[in-house]
């Protein structure tokens, strides 16, 4: 798979179309891609365009998604534990339950300044370490609080 940045330059090229862990993919242009179950743990995706991407069950553990555009993205069942989503655009994104009833994991994630207008978050799990936007009410969005352990 070839990944280009917003300027059209190739920033990653590999025959593996699902393992992107620990890469620098800043400003990646991935609008509308289908990467269900892809591995992005510890990946720098700051400023990436993932608008409308199908990222069902993707692993973003400790990924940097600062300022990323995830509008209309499908993120059901994804692992976003300890991910940095500061100032990310999550408008109309689906972070709800997957088809098997599993939850999107947001424990320890940073979402300060993120836009969550119209996002589906019902069943998404968060904990005391999760940093949500100041005016965001997780109870109104039917998120589930999980204690560690």
Secondary structure as a PSIPRED ss2 file (coil, helix, strand):
# PSIPRED VFORMAT (PSIPRED V4.0)

   1 X C   1.000  0.000  0.000
   2 X E   0.000  0.000  1.000
   3 X E   0.000  0.000  1.000
   4 X E   0.000  0.000  1.000
   5 X E   0.000  0.000  1.000
   6 X C   1.000  0.000  0.000
   7 X C   1.000  0.000  0.000
   8 X C   1.000  0.000  0.000
   9 X C   1.000  0.000  0.000
  10 X E   0.000  0.000  1.000
  11 X E   0.000  0.000  1.000
  12 X E   0.000  0.000  1.000
  13 X E   0.000  0.000  1.000
  14 X C   1.000  0.000  0.000
  15 X C   1.000  0.000  0.000
  16 X C   1.000  0.000  0.000
  17 X C   1.000  0.000  0.000
  18 X C   1.000  0.000  0.000
  19 X E   0.000  0.000  1.000
  20 X C   1.000  0.000  0.000
  21 X C   1.000  0.000  0.000
  22 X C   1.000  0.000  0.000
  23 X C   1.000  0.000  0.000
  24 X E   0.000  0.000  1.000
  25 X C   1.000  0.000  0.000
  26 X C   1.000  0.000  0.000
  27 X C   1.000  0.000  0.000
  28 X E   0.000  0.000  1.000
  29 X E   0.000  0.000  1.000
  30 X C   1.000  0.000  0.000
  31 X C   1.000  0.000  0.000
  32 X C   1.000  0.000  0.000
  33 X C   1.000  0.000  0.000
  34 X E   0.000  0.000  1.000
  35 X C   1.000  0.000  0.000
  36 X C   1.000  0.000  0.000
  37 X C   1.000  0.000  0.000
  38 X C   1.000  0.000  0.000
  39 X E   0.000  0.000  1.000
  40 X C   1.000  0.000  0.000
  41 X C   1.000  0.000  0.000
  42 X C   1.000  0.000  0.000
  43 X C   1.000  0.000  0.000
  44 X E   0.000  0.000  1.000
  45 X C   1.000  0.000  0.000
  46 X C   1.000  0.000  0.000
  47 X C   1.000  0.000  0.000
  48 X C   1.000  0.000  0.000
  49 X E   0.000  0.000  1.000
  50 X C   1.000  0.000  0.000
  51 X C   1.000  0.000  0.000
  52 X C   1.000  0.000  0.000
  53 X C   1.000  0.000  0.000
  54 X E   0.000  0.000  1.000
  55 X C   1.000  0.000  0.000
  56 X C   1.000  0.000  0.000
  57 X C   1.000  0.000  0.000
  58 X C   1.000  0.000  0.000
  59 X E   0.000  0.000  1.000
  60 X C   1.000  0.000  0.000
  61 X C   1.000  0.000  0.000
  62 X C   1.000  0.000  0.000
  63 X C   1.000  0.000  0.000
  64 X E   0.000  0.000  1.000
  65 X C   1.000  0.000  0.000
  66 X C   1.000  0.000  0.000
  67 X C   1.000  0.000  0.000
  68 X C   1.000  0.000  0.000
  69 X E   0.000  0.000  1.000
  70 X C   1.000  0.000  0.000
  71 X C   1.000  0.000  0.000
  72 X C   1.000  0.000  0.000
  73 X C   1.000  0.000  0.000
  74 X E   0.000  0.000  1.000
  75 X C   1.000  0.000  0.000
  76 X C   1.000  0.000  0.000
  77 X C   1.000  0.000  0.000
  78 X C   1.000  0.000  0.000
  79 X E   0.000  0.000  1.000
  80 X C   1.000  0.000  0.000
  81 X C   1.000  0.000  0.000
  82 X C   1.000  0.000  0.000
  83 X C   1.000  0.000  0.000
  84 X E   0.000  0.000  1.000
  85 X C   1.000  0.000  0.000
  86 X C   1.000  0.000  0.000
  87 X C   1.000  0.000  0.000
  88 X C   1.000  0.000  0.000
  89 X E   0.000  0.000  1.000
  90 X C   1.000  0.000  0.000
  91 X C   1.000  0.000  0.000
  92 X C   1.000  0.000  0.000
  93 X C   1.000  0.000  0.000
  94 X E   0.000  0.000  1.000
  95 X C   1.000  0.000  0.000
  96 X C   1.000  0.000  0.000
  97 X C   1.000  0.000  0.000
  98 X C   1.000  0.000  0.000
  99 X C   1.000  0.000  0.000
 100 X C   1.000  0.000  0.000
 101 X C   1.000  0.000  0.000
 102 X C   1.000  0.000  0.000
 103 X C   1.000  0.000  0.000
 104 X C   1.000  0.000  0.000
 105 X E   0.000  0.000  1.000
 106 X C   1.000  0.000  0.000
 107 X C   1.000  0.000  0.000
 108 X C   1.000  0.000  0.000
 109 X C   1.000  0.000  0.000
 110 X E   0.000  0.000  1.000
 111 X C   1.000  0.000  0.000
 112 X C   1.000  0.000  0.000
 113 X C   1.000  0.000  0.000
 114 X C   1.000  0.000  0.000
 115 X E   0.000  0.000  1.000
 116 X C   1.000  0.000  0.000
 117 X C   1.000  0.000  0.000
 118 X C   1.000  0.000  0.000
 119 X C   1.000  0.000  0.000
 120 X E   0.000  0.000  1.000
 121 X C   1.000  0.000  0.000
 122 X C   1.000  0.000  0.000
 123 X C   1.000  0.000  0.000
 124 X C   1.000  0.000  0.000
 125 X E   0.000  0.000  1.000
 126 X E   0.000  0.000  1.000
 127 X C   1.000  0.000  0.000
 128 X C   1.000  0.000  0.000
 129 X C   1.000  0.000  0.000
 130 X C   1.000  0.000  0.000
 131 X E   0.000  0.000  1.000
 132 X C   1.000  0.000  0.000
 133 X C   1.000  0.000  0.000
 134 X C   1.000  0.000  0.000
 135 X C   1.000  0.000  0.000
 136 X C   1.000  0.000  0.000
 137 X C   1.000  0.000  0.000
 138 X C   1.000  0.000  0.000
 139 X C   1.000  0.000  0.000
 140 X C   1.000  0.000  0.000
 141 X C   1.000  0.000  0.000
 142 X C   1.000  0.000  0.000
 143 X C   1.000  0.000  0.000
 144 X E   0.000  0.000  1.000
 145 X E   0.000  0.000  1.000
 146 X C   1.000  0.000  0.000
 147 X C   1.000  0.000  0.000
 148 X C   1.000  0.000  0.000
 149 X C   1.000  0.000  0.000
